[in-house]
């Protein structure tokens, strides 16, 4: 029997945004992998002129295979099933609702957030979306040598009961994911938020290990099976590269050891939801106090 929330076999929308919500490019990395594996195509998009400040999120120029050069503008689009079958030698996403999965990818808008969220939620309603999974990633005091935790929460009591996730107690500044979640719940689309913890001392590099953590949590909550491809090898290489960096810096190595000891003292493979929520609050406060972010590995106050 299908869950009333639609998260087991329903028509789901996976949401991820570049920027503030996307430490280590983990959220967008997970969403892009899903879109590529499912061969999704654009089914709806916003007009970037309405929502983006090009001095803040600039367009980029790139070369095409035919030698031409093309401008790419920041924006946001919903990708849906293309009907193109997966090639026999390719691994596809399988499981309940895989053939109806949609993905929303974009850059966080600079203005008119209410209108932006309303437009995308209207598009989700038009696509008969039954549940939304919002992916985020935050910089945290997490050791790269341990499993990276993912905090799952929902404001919807049915979702919490069906999926066994928590209700966040965080109060403070939020990103576009929270605005979309609020709009979606108001029109009757249940939502769940997944936030991966990314080690703050390697925040300048993409984190394939955090991508793996998010994909694993998506599988756990939805019943989908998502092929990883080369991602596990990339995660091992990422961890080895950080190990090498730490081996040349005694202070960095000592700090990582402190994080490992604190994590191991919790006596759990993943940090508790309360601990991650507290880390999220510290992260947001740091963002407010230090707009430029912290150094590549330096311990912060309160760490």
N, C-alpha and C positions, 0 to 999 in steps of 0.2 A: 504493500500500500504506500502511495506517495506521501511523503511528509507534508503536513499542512503548510510548512514554511517554503516548500519548493526547493530545498537545498539537496534533496536526494532524488535525482532524476528530473527535476524541474528545468525550466529554461532560465539559465543563469547568465548574469553579466559580471565579468571580472573587470575591475577598475584599477588603473594605476596612472599616476601623473609624475612627470619629471619635476625636479626641483626640490622644494622644501620637504616633500613627503617621501623622498626617494634616496636615502643615504646608500652609498655604494651602488647606486643604480639597481638595487635589488628588486624593487617592486616592478619597475618597467621591464627589467630583465626577465622576470617570471611571466609577465603578461605577454611580452613579445614572443617568448618561446611557445606559449600556448597558441598565439595567433599564427605563428609559422607552422607549427605541427598540425594545426587544424585547417590550414590554407584559407584563412578567413579573408574577406574582402570588405572594403568600406561600404557601409549601408546608410550612414548618417554622419554629418559633420557640422560643426559650428562655423560661422563666419568669423575669421580671426580678427577682422577690423573692429568688431564689436567688443572684444574682450582682452586683447593683448596690447601691451606697450612694447613696441619694437626696439626701443632703446634699452629696455630691461631684458626682454627675451628676443634677441635679434634673429632675423632670417639668416639662413646659411646658403652658400652656393656650392654646387658639386658638379663633377663631370659625369656625363652619361656614357654608357658603352659605345655609343656612336660618335663620341667626341664632342658632343654639344654640352653646354653648361646650363644648369637649371637652378633657379632659386627655390628653396624650400622654406615655407613660412611656418611659424609656430601655430599650433591649433590643437584641436581635439576631435576625435572621430570614434564612432562605434563601428566595430568590425563584426561581420556576421558570416554565417555559413555560405560558402561559394558553390557548393554542389560538386566541386572538383574532387574526385576520389583520390585517396592517398596511393602513391605508387607502391607496387608490390615489395620493393626493396626498402621502403620507408616505414618507420614505426609511427603509428598514429595514436592520438589520445583516444582511449576507450573508457567505457563505463556508462553509468546512467546519465543521460542528458548530454553526452559528448557531442552528438550530432546537432544539438541546438545551442551550444555554448556561444556566447558573444563576448567580445573584449572591448573595453573602452580605454584608449590610450591618448595621452596628450600632455601638454605643458600646463602647469598651473596658471590660470588666468591672472591678469593684473588688475582687472576692474570688473564691475557689474557681476559679482559672484552669484547673486540671487537669480538673475536672468540666465546666466550660464548654466547653473545647476538645473533650473526649471526646464530649459531647452533640452538638456541631455536626459532628464527624467521623462519628459514627454516622449522623446525618441525611444526610451526603454519601454514605456507603456505601449507605443505603437508596435514594438517588436514582441509584445506579450511576455516580457521578462517577469519571472516569478520570484526571483531572489537576486540580490546583489552582494558580491564579495569584494570588499575594498582592500587593496593591498598597499601597505606602507612600510617604510624602513626608517629607523631612527639610529643616530649615533649613541652608543651606550658604553658603559664601563664593562665590556664583555671581552674575555680573552679569546683570541682567534683560534686557540688550540682546543677549545671545547665546543660542543654542539651549540649553535646559535639559536637562542630562544625566540619563539614567536608568541606574542600575546594576542589571544582571540577574545573579542568582546562584541556585545550587541546591546542596543537599547530596546530591542524587541523581546518581550517575555516569552513568546512562543519559540523564538529562535534559541534563546538561552536554555529553555527546557528541552528542545529537540536535539540540540548540538552539544549541550553541556559546557557552554562558554560562559564567561563572566560579564558583568556589567561594569563598565569603566567608572571609576570614581574621580577621574581627572577633571579639574576645573582650570580654565585658562585659555590662552590663545590657541586657535585651531587652524588647520589648512582646508583646502577645497574638499578633501575627502569627507570631513565632518559635515560640510554644507550639503554635499550630495546625499549623504546618509540621512540627514534631517529631512530634506525634500522628498526623498524616496519613501521614507516611513510615513510621511504625511499623506501620501497618495496610495498607501497600502502595499508598497513593495518592501518586504522585509530585508534587512541588511545585516551583515556581519563584517567586522573589521579585523584584519590580520596585520600585526606590526612586527617586523623582524628587527632584532638587535644587531647592529653592525659595530664592530670595534672602532672606537673613535680615533685610535692612533694610526689607522690606515684609511682614513675617510676619503682621501683623494683618489683612491683606486676603486674600480668596480669590484664587487664582492660576490663571486659565483657561489661561495658557501652560503651566503644569505639568500641567494636565489633558490638554492636547493632547499633551504629551510622553509621558505614560503611555499614552494611547490609541494613539499611534503605535507604541510598543514592543509593546503587546498585539497589534496587527495584524501586526507583524513576526514574532512568535513563534508565532502561531496561524493565520495565513492569513486571518483575518476581515477584512471591510471594514466600517468603522464610520463612518457619516455624521456630520459634525461640526456640522451646523446652523449656528447663529450663533456657535459657540464661537471660530472664528478671528477674527471681528470683535471679540468680547469680549477676546480675547488682545491684539489690536492696541490696543484702547482702554486696557487695563490697562497695557501698556508705555508708551503715550503719557502716561498719568496719572502714572506714576513719573518719566518724563522731565520733566514739568512740575514735580513736587515737587523734583527735583534741581536744576532751573534756578534755583530760588529759594534754594538753599543751597550755597555754594561748597565747604564741607567735605564734604558728601554727594557732590557731583559729583566731587570729587577722589578720594574713596574708590572710587566706581564706576569711575572711569578706571583706578585701580590694579588692580581686579578684571579689567577688560577686558584690560589689558596682560598680566596673569598668564595669563588664559585664552588669549589669542592666542599667547603664547609657547609654549604646548603644541602649537601647529601641528596642531590637530585640531578637527573640528566639535563633538566632544563630549569631555569629559574622560575619561581612562583609568579603567578599573574600579578600579585600585589607588588612584588619586587620590580617587575618590568614596568608596571604603572608608575611606580616611584621614580624609576630611571627615566621614563618618558617626561615626567614633570621636571626633573633636573635638566634634561636635554632642552626643553622649551625655555626654561629660565636662562640657561647658558646662551641660547640663541638670542634672547633678548638682551643679555648683558654683553655678548661678544658677537656682533653682527658678522664679523669676518671668520668666525669659527676659531677653534683652538688649534694648536700646532699639530704636527703629524703624529706625535706620540706623547707629548708632555702631559703628566697627570694634571687634572684640573682641581680647583678648590672643592673640597667635599668628596673627592674620589676615595 
